[in-house]
Amino acid sequence: MGGEMRIASELEVGTRIWQLIRETSDLNAIYQTLLAEYDVAEERLQQDLDNLLAEISGLGLIRLEQRA
């Protein structure tokens, strides 16, 4: 059908985030890529990405570090 809006599933977005984490450790680059690829408000994306990264960091799957 023409004109259908595609809604990305959480699984799809989570998979894409894992792909990006494997490609780069630059969180801003990950954020900018997701912002370009998905129709989402900037504030919502930042909040969701921060929450997900904190959750998987808490599980020991990634390590978040501050850069100088």
Salt bridges, closest charged atoms under 4 A:
GLU12 OE1 - ARG6 NH2 2.82
GLU37 OE2 - ARG16 NH2 2.80
ASP48 OD2 - ARG44 NE 2.74
GLU65 OE2 - ARG63 NE 2.73
